[in-house]
Amino acid sequence: MERILVVEDDATFRSLLRTILTAENYEVVDVFDAEQALDILRRREFDLVISDLRMPGKSGMELFRETRNIFVPPPFILLTAYGTIEEAVEAMKEGAADFLTKPLKDPAALRTLVAKVLATGRREREYMSLKEAESAGLPPESLIFAGTTMAEVRRLVHEVAATGATVILFGESGTGKEVIARVLHLLSPRRHSGFIPVNCAAIPDTLLESELFGHEKGAFTGAVQARRGKFELAHGGTIFLDEIGEMPVALQAKLLRVIQERTFERVGGSREIRADVRVLAATNRDLEKDVRDGRFREDLYYRLHVFPVQLPPLRERNDAIPLLTDYFVERFGRQIGKRVQGVSPEALTILQSYRWPGNIRELQNVIERAVILCRGAISVADLPATLSACDSDAQELGTLKDLEREAILSALEKTGGNRRRAAEELGLSRRTLQYRLKEYGLIKDE
């Protein structure tokens, strides 16, 4: 939901603006002067500011100019009486998005202008994110979200990216959780500041607190000078806590405080440091079970679980394998200076029939090896023996798919077409059943 700040000293007109915008499903915050507006803009992110040009105290023009120094300044629509249109035009020359005259004769004019300005902002963010994704070495977005089962993930990522909400990514090892975290950062207003990844499983428990929060000189043996931690380095940007389920329980309490209060102290220090940081986390563990087993704090789990996103394993993204394969072939061929003439149909059949326990990371390694070995096109002989062993299985794939299709039809008939109950009957997740229904042509794309 896009967030709009309304700044208007006339209470009746302010209420009218709120009513019109709220009816359009925008989140609206309204204040009566520029000082209040500045205070809230320093603490929260907004997609748009609608401000009166003439107000007691600071004017709308002064408010606009002062917000240019704020991290990721929002676009402005200025409200002006006929006598001050020249000032509004001047504001547009300085970068304001547009203006509206008061009194508002037609609410449709406000709705249309707001929709236009917000759409322009979204396009600019998407364009910038694509350019930054290229410079960050990420694949194009169409490839990151390739496959039917990734459509919902893409929708969720785009919905939450521009907010400041904490996001936790669930998924098996190798499903691309860090890539999705980087996309979230690049699509967010914080994209011009740092993205700081921390693998909680790769750092010894005794060093993790210092790594995250820094330490003061003399805090422990070997601390010969003060050192900033990852939260300080990520100020204004995003911190990505990978393998969050591996964090020691004792340290989880300090992390909870940072997320709740946005402050922390270095190890051995007493000075509070402000943490203007967005927190993204990821895990391949069952955190609900860890909470029940006392391995993970329940209160931290719920603070992280504001916006969960589940990434499907590669075996549920079978339709994405040709696209991913082509991308890796081109990428590794370019890296080693080798022209590869694609992948043979037989090799591609094996790639699509393999279960990929290591997910995208395993596919990437397999293709890198195959690019090194191949002569011309990648053939079955260029694939590891573990995959080639699936060749005989691939020959039976048609029969197995026919059996699975019949089993799905039987379960749907038995449950009167209820997909949830059919999925339970088959021992599948609802997402997997949905994918299978589309794969076998039993439903149209929804």
SULHUSUL-V960489 format. One line per field, one symbol per residue. ss: DSSP state (~ for helix, > for strand, _ for the rest). phi: phi as a letter, one per 20 degrees, with the letter a starting at -180 (. if undefined). burial: b if it has 16 or more other C-alpha atoms within 10 Angstrom, else e. A space follows every 50 residues. Layout:
ss->???
phi->???
burial->???
This chain:
ss->__>>>>>___~~~~~~~~~~~~~___>>>>>__~~~~~~~~~~____>>> >>_______~~~~~~~~_______>>>>>>_~~~~~~~~~~~~____>>> >_____~~~~~~~~~~~~~~~~~~~~~~~~~~~~~_____~~~~___~~~ ~~~~~~~~~~~_____>>>>______~~~~~~~~~~________>>>>>_ ____~~~~~~~~~_>___________>__~~~~____>>>>>_~~~__~~ ~~~~~~~~~~~_>>__>_____>>___>>>>>>___~~~~~~_____~~~ ~~~~__>>>>___~~~_~~~~~~~~~~~~~~~~~~~______>_~~~~~~ ~~~_____~~~~~~~~~~~~~~~____>_~~~__~~~~__~~~~~_~~~~ ~~~~~~~~~~~~~~____~~~~~~~~___~~~~~~~~~~_______
phi->.fdcddcbeefffffffgfffffemeeddccdbfffffffffdceceadd cffdbgmfeffffgffffefglfffcdddcfgfdfgfffffffepffabc edfffcgfffgfffgffffffffffffffffffffemeffgfegdfogfe fffgfffffegfedffcdddrffnenfffffffgffeefefedfddecef eedggfdfffffdmbegnfbgnefbfbfeffffegnccddeelffefggf effffgffffdlcbcffndcefdfdeceddcbbdeeffffffemebffff gfffefbfceeffffecgfefgfffgfffffffffemcedemcfgfffgf feefelfelfffggffffffffefcnefdgfeeggfeffegffffefgff ffffffffffffffemnffffffffemdfffffgfffffemebegd
burial->eebbbbbbbeeeebeebbebbeeeeebbbbbbbbeebeeebeeebbbbbb bbbbbeeebbbebbeebeeeebbbbbbbbbeeeebeebeebbeeebbbbb beeeeeeeebeebbeebbeebeeebbeebbebbeeeebbeeeebbbbbbb eebbeebbebbbbbebbbbbbbbbbbbbebbbbbbbbbbbbebbbbbbbb beeeeeebbbbbbbbbeebeeeeeebbebbbbbbbbbbbbbbbbbbbbee ebebbbebbeebbbbbbbeeeeeebbbbbbbbbbbebeeebeeebbbeeb beebbebebbbbbbbbbbbbbeebbebbbbbbbeeeebbbebbeeebbbb bbbbbbbbbbebbbebbbebbeebeebbbbebbeeebbebbeebeeeeee eeeebeebeebbeeeeeebbbbbeeeeeeeebbbbbbebeeeeeee
